[in-house]
Each structure stands twice: as structure tokens, then as C-alpha cells.
Amino acid sequence: EYEIDKTLGIKGPDDVAKMGIAEYNKQCRNIVMRYSNEWETSVRRMGRWIDFENDYKTLYPWFMETV
């Protein structure tokens, strides 16, 4: 959210409302997915095993509903 706010010049909830919550969420999801490949590369380089084919991201609704 911080990166999207900074990039789009969002200062508060009113700016998000003007943009639309669906669009704001879409922009936030795009940021997460943009960095997912870099994350996978870094984790593999560290020698840590993670099942990237069956992963979860906190942006997934099914994950949010479990918390």
C-alpha cells in the first residue's frame, strides 16, 4: 500500500474513494505480483525450500478469510 500511495500520490481515504476501492486493490495486488519473481529467486539463492507452486499470498481472499 505504501508504494501505491507514494506512486499515485494518495494522501488518505478520500483519495482511495475517488479512485475506487476495486482499482486501489488491483493496483496493490499488481505490486505484490511484480515482486513475486524476485522473491522466489532470492529465496532459492538462500537455499531455503518453499513450495512456490502451491504458495499463498496474504492478498488472496481465501487466506484473509482464515485469519
C-alpha positions as CSV (number, residue, x, y, z in Angstrom):
1,E,0.0,0.0,0.0
2,Y,2.8,2.4,0.8
3,E,4.3,2.1,-2.6
4,I,1.0,2.6,-4.4
5,D,0.2,5.6,-2.2
6,K,3.5,7.1,-3.0
7,T,3.4,6.3,-6.7
8,L,-0.2,7.6,-7.2
9,G,0.0,10.5,-4.8
10,I,-2.7,9.1,-2.5
11,K,-2.8,11.0,0.8
12,G,-5.7,9.4,2.6
13,P,-9.0,7.5,2.4
14,D,-10.7,10.2,0.3
15,D,-8.2,9.7,-2.5
16,V,-8.8,6.0,-2.3
17,A,-12.5,6.6,-2.5
18,K,-12.1,8.8,-5.6
19,M,-10.0,6.2,-7.3
20,G,-12.4,3.4,-6.2
21,I,-11.6,0.6,-3.8
22,A,-11.6,-2.1,-6.5
23,E,-9.0,-0.2,-8.6
24,Y,-6.9,0.6,-5.5
25,N,-6.9,-3.1,-4.5
26,K,-6.0,-4.1,-8.1
27,Q,-3.0,-1.7,-8.0
28,C,-1.9,-3.1,-4.7
29,R,-2.2,-6.7,-6.0
30,N,-0.1,-5.8,-9.1
31,I,2.7,-4.6,-6.8
32,V,2.7,-7.9,-4.9
33,M,2.8,-9.9,-8.1
34,R,5.5,-7.7,-9.6
35,Y,7.9,-8.7,-6.8
36,S,7.0,-12.3,-6.5
37,N,9.6,-13.5,-9.1
38,E,12.3,-11.6,-7.3
39,W,11.3,-13.1,-4.0
40,E,11.4,-16.6,-5.4
41,T,14.8,-16.0,-6.9
42,S,16.2,-14.7,-3.6
43,V,14.7,-17.5,-1.5
44,R,16.1,-20.2,-3.8
45,R,19.5,-18.5,-3.7
46,M,19.5,-18.6,0.1
47,G,18.9,-22.3,-0.1
48,R,15.5,-22.2,1.6
49,W,12.8,-24.6,0.3
50,I,9.4,-23.2,-0.3
51,D,6.6,-24.8,-2.4
52,F,6.1,-21.9,-4.8
53,E,3.7,-23.8,-6.9
54,N,1.2,-24.1,-4.0
55,D,2.0,-20.9,-2.2
56,Y,-0.3,-18.4,-0.6
57,K,0.0,-14.7,-0.5
58,T,-1.8,-12.6,2.1
59,L,-3.7,-10.8,-0.7
60,Y,-5.6,-14.0,-1.5
61,P,-9.2,-13.7,-0.2
62,W,-9.2,-17.4,0.9
63,F,-6.2,-16.7,3.1
64,M,-7.7,-13.5,4.5
65,E,-10.8,-15.3,5.5
66,T,-8.8,-17.8,7.6
67,V,-7.1,-15.2,9.7
